[in-house]
């Protein structure tokens, strides 16, 4: 879910026109908005659909699902579910195949701006960070039980934090004095740990940015969810159907990029003595280059500056179940490490 997924002008969905255009919407098609957020993309898709079209939306956040209930449209349905349950949702909605899937990854502005959700280091609140508060453990609970090595690995891997060792050590020392249960507490601990190295920090970036990102990704299993969703989306796309994914940081974008490339290129070495037309047709065709938010959009919404849109189209090639299984194994949640 983008950091600006809302129908309210202050929360305009990132790459709205580009993402909807990328779906090449058919008026009678069945489409999936895998992250409803506050409905920016969903409303634009509905506006492009005809009376026979359908839009199936998902969101793991109960507040987003509640907001979606306000849409009174027989063509629209909302489902409280994460990415990994895409196939189950489509089965429940009798959608054996669809003409398009849009997945807008990340965290939403409403989540960031609600201090009670614990996503932001700029607002003091309980250190929760769960996109679905009814499932899993909070960030505070994970911090309380993680070893220093687990902390260092999570912050280094998911946050790409250069000073993960120092931050992990500081967290262990701080929690020995008192439990870390508030966002303000954690932000202060991280700031103190990297203060001496602040000159090497990216210009304008708060010291806590990468640690908070790491905890959010870990608590919500974000990379796993994306990796599980992609093969399910591919399996349900009808020939000519489009998959459009908006990523907001390098780890998830790397997953998307590698999956799309693997599914759009033949698996045989290029130097084999065989004509290209005789090679097996891949199940996807990449559409255009990765898109970024325009300068105008970034100026109006700074959170759009890290957004990347990638698009692929389903070919008419038969989809081998073994291919999907291999794609899941080879391009799963750890693919970004290589």
QUINORUR-V533562 format. One record per residue. N is the residue number from 0. RES is the residue in one letter. PHI is phi as a letter, one per 30 degrees, with the letter a starting at -180 (* if undefined). BURIAL is I if it has 16 or more other ideal C-beta (glycine too) atoms within 10 Angstrom, else O. D_FIRST is the distance of its C-alpha to the first C-alpha in whole Angstrom. Layout:
# QUINORUR-V533562
N&RES&PHI&BURIAL&D_FIRST / N&RES&PHI&BURIAL&D_FIRST
This chain:
# QUINORUR-V533562
0&X&*&I&0 / 1&X&d&I&4 / 2&X&d&I&7 / 3&X&a&I&8 / 4&X&d&I&7 / 5&X&a&I&10 / 6&X&d&I&13 / 7&X&d&O&15 / 8&X&e&O&17 / 9&X&d&O&15 / 10&X&b&I&12 / 11&X&d&I&12 / 12&X&e&I&9 / 13&X&d&I&10 / 14&X&h&I&12 / 15&X&d&I&12 / 16&X&d&O&16 / 17&X&d&I&16 / 18&X&d&I&13 / 19&X&d&I&15 / 20&X&d&O&18 / 21&X&d&I&17 / 22&X&d&I&17 / 23&X&h&I&21 / 24&X&d&I&21 / 25&X&c&I&24 / 26&X&d&O&25 / 27&X&c&O&26 / 28&X&d&I&23 / 29&X&c&I&20 / 30&X&b&I&17 / 31&X&b&I&14 / 32&X&c&I&10 / 33&X&d&I&9 / 34&X&b&I&5 / 35&X&d&I&8 / 36&X&i&I&6 / 37&X&c&I&9 / 38&X&j&I&11 / 39&X&e&I&11 / 40&X&d&I&11 / 41&X&e&I&12 / 42&X&d&I&15 / 43&X&d&I&16 / 44&X&d&I&16 / 45&X&e&I&18 / 46&X&d&O&20 / 47&X&d&I&21 / 48&X&d&I&22 / 49&X&c&O&26 / 50&X&e&O&27 / 51&X&c&O&27 / 52&X&d&I&23 / 53&X&b&I&21 / 54&X&b&I&17 / 55&X&c&I&16 / 56&X&c&I&12 / 57&X&b&I&11 / 58&X&a&I&9 / 59&X&d&I&10 / 60&X&d&I&10 / 61&X&e&O&14 / 62&X&d&I&13 / 63&X&d&I&10 / 64&X&d&I&13 / 65&X&d&O&16 / 66&X&d&I&14 / 67&X&d&I&14 / 68&X&d&O&18 / 69&X&d&O&19 / 70&X&d&I&19 / 71&X&c&O&22 / 72&X&b&O&22 / 73&X&d&O&24 / 74&X&d&I&22 / 75&X&c&I&19 / 76&X&b&I&18 / 77&X&c&I&15 / 78&X&b&I&15 / 79&X&d&I&14 / 80&X&a&I&13 / 81&X&d&I&11 / 82&X&e&I&11 / 83&X&d&I&14 / 84&X&c&I&16 / 85&X&e&I&15 / 86&X&d&I&19 / 87&X&d&O&20 / 88&X&d&I&18 / 89&X&d&I&19 / 90&X&d&O&23 / 91&X&d&O&23 / 92&X&c&O&22 / 93&X&h&O&25 / 94&X&c&I&23 / 95&X&d&O&24 / 96&X&b&O&23 / 97&X&b&I&20 / 98&X&c&I&21 / 99&X&a&I&17 / 100&X&b&I&14 / 101&X&c&I&10 / 102&X&b&I&7 / 103&X&c&I&4 / 104&X&d&I&4 / 105&X&j&I&4 / 106&X&b&I&5 / 107&X&c&I&6 / 108&X&e&I&9 / 109&X&e&I&11 / 110&X&d&I&10 / 111&X&d&I&12 / 112&X&d&O&14 / 113&X&c&O&16 / 114&X&e&I&18 / 115&X&d&O&19 / 116&X&d&I&15 / 117&X&i&I&16 / 118&X&d&I&14 / 119&X&c&I&15 / 120&X&d&I&19 / 121&X&d&O&20 / 122&X&b&O&20 / 123&X&d&O&22 / 124&X&a&O&21 / 125&X&d&O&21 / 126&X&d&I&20 / 127&X&c&I&18 / 128&X&i&I&14 / 129&X&d&I&13 / 130&X&d&I&10 / 131&X&b&I&13 / 132&X&d&O&16 / 133&X&d&O&18 / 134&X&b&O&18 / 135&X&i&O&19 / 136&X&c&O&20 / 137&X&d&I&19 / 138&X&d&I&19 / 139&X&d&I&23 / 140&X&d&I&24 / 141&X&d&I&23 / 142&X&e&I&24 / 143&X&d&O&28 / 144&X&c&O&28 / 145&X&d&I&27 / 146&X&d&O&30 / 147&X&d&O&30 / 148&X&d&O&30 / 149&X&d&O&27 / 150&X&d&I&25 / 151&X&d&I&26 / 152&X&d&I&25 / 153&X&d&I&21 / 154&X&d&I&21 / 155&X&d&I&23 / 156&X&d&I&21 / 157&X&d&I&17 / 158&X&c&I&18 / 159&X&h&O&20 / 160&X&d&I&23 / 161&X&d&O&26 / 162&X&c&I&28 / 163&X&d&I&26 / 164&X&d&I&30 / 165&X&d&I&31 / 166&X&d&I&28 / 167&X&d&I&28 / 168&X&d&O&32 / 169&X&d&I&31 / 170&X&d&I&29 / 171&X&d&I&31 / 172&X&d&O&34 / 173&X&d&I&32 / 174&X&d&I&31 / 175&X&d&O&35 / 176&X&d&O&36 / 177&X&a&O&33 / 178&X&d&O&30 / 179&X&c&I&27 / 180&X&b&I&25 / 181&X&b&I&24 / 182&X&d&I&21 / 183&X&d&O&24 / 184&X&d&I&26 / 185&X&d&I&24 / 186&X&e&I&24 / 187&X&d&I&27 / 188&X&d&I&28 / 189&X&d&I&26 / 190&X&d&I&27 / 191&X&d&O&31 / 192&X&d&I&30 / 193&X&c&I&29 / 194&X&e&O&31 / 195&X&d&O&34 / 196&X&c&O&32 / 197&X&e&O&30 / 198&X&d&O&32 / 199&X&c&O&30 / 200&X&d&I&27 / 201&X&e&O&24 / 202&X&e&O&26 / 203&X&i&O&24 / 204&X&d&O&22 / 205&X&d&I&22 / 206&X&e&I&24 / 207&X&d&I&21 / 208&X&e&I&18 / 209&X&d&I&18 / 210&X&d&I&19 / 211&X&d&I&17 / 212&X&d&I&14 / 213&X&d&I&16 / 214&X&d&I&17 / 215&X&d&I&13 / 216&X&d&I&13 / 217&X&d&I&16 / 218&X&d&I&15 / 219&X&c&I&12 / 220&X&h&I&14 / 221&X&d&I&11 / 222&X&d&I&13 / 223&X&d&I&15 / 224&X&d&I&12 / 225&X&d&I&11 / 226&X&d&I&15 / 227&X&d&I&16 / 228&X&d&I&14 / 229&X&e&I&15 / 230&X&d&I&19 / 231&X&d&I&18 / 232&X&d&I&16 / 233&X&e&I&19 / 234&X&d&I&22 / 235&X&c&I&21 / 236&X&d&I&21 / 237&X&d&O&24 / 238&X&e&O&26 / 239&X&i&O&25 / 240&X&d&I&21 / 241&X&c&I&18 / 242&X&c&I&15 / 243&X&b&I&13 / 244&X&b&I&10 / 245&X&c&I&8 / 246&X&c&I&9 / 247&X&b&I&9 / 248&X&b&I&12 / 249&X&d&O&15 / 250&X&d&I&15 / 251&X&d&I&12 / 252&X&d&I&13 / 253&X&d&I&17 / 254&X&e&I&16 / 255&X&d&I&15 / 256&X&e&I&18 / 257&X&d&I&20 / 258&X&d&I&19 / 259&X&d&I&19 / 260&X&d&O&23 / 261&X&d&I&24 / 262&X&c&I&24 / 263&X&c&I&25 / 264&X&b&O&28 / 265&X&d&O&31 / 266&X&d&O&32 / 267&X&d&O&35 / 268&X&e&O&37 / 269&X&d&O&37 / 270&X&c&O&41 / 271&X&d&O&42 / 272&X&d&O&45 / 273&X&b&O&43 / 274&X&d&O&42 / 275&X&e&O&38 / 276&X&d&O&39 / 277&X&c&O&40 / 278&X&d&O&37 / 279&X&d&O&35 / 280&X&d&O&32 / 281&X&d&I&28 / 282&X&d&I&26 / 283&X&b&I&24 / 284&X&b&I&24 / 285&X&d&I&22 / 286&X&c&I&22 / 287&X&i&O&22 / 288&X&c&O&21 / 289&X&e&O&18 / 290&X&c&I&17 / 291&X&c&I&16 / 292&X&d&I&15 / 293&X&d&O&19 / 294&X&d&O&21 / 295&X&d&O&21 / 296&X&d&I&17 / 297&X&d&I&17 / 298&X&d&O&20 / 299&X&d&O&19 / 300&X&b&I&15 / 301&X&e&O&16 / 302&X&d&I&12 / 303&X&d&I&12 / 304&X&d&O&15 / 305&X&c&I&13 / 306&X&d&I&11 / 307&X&b&I&13 / 308&X&c&I&13 / 309&X&b&I&15 / 310&X&b&I&16 / 311&X&b&I&19 / 312&X&c&I&21 / 313&X&d&I&23 / 314&X&d&I&27 / 315&X&d&O&30 / 316&X&d&O&30 / 317&X&d&O&31 / 318&X&c&I&28 / 319&X&d&O&30 / 320&X&e&O&29 / 321&X&d&O&30 / 322&X&d&I&28 / 323&X&d&I&25 / 324&X&d&O&26 / 325&X&d&O&27 / 326&X&d&I&23 / 327&X&d&I&22 / 328&X&d&O&24 / 329&X&d&O&25 / 330&X&b&I&21 / 331&X&d&I&20 / 332&X&d&I&18 / 333&X&c&O&21 / 334&X&d&I&21 / 335&X&d&I&20 / 336&X&d&O&23 / 337&X&d&O&25
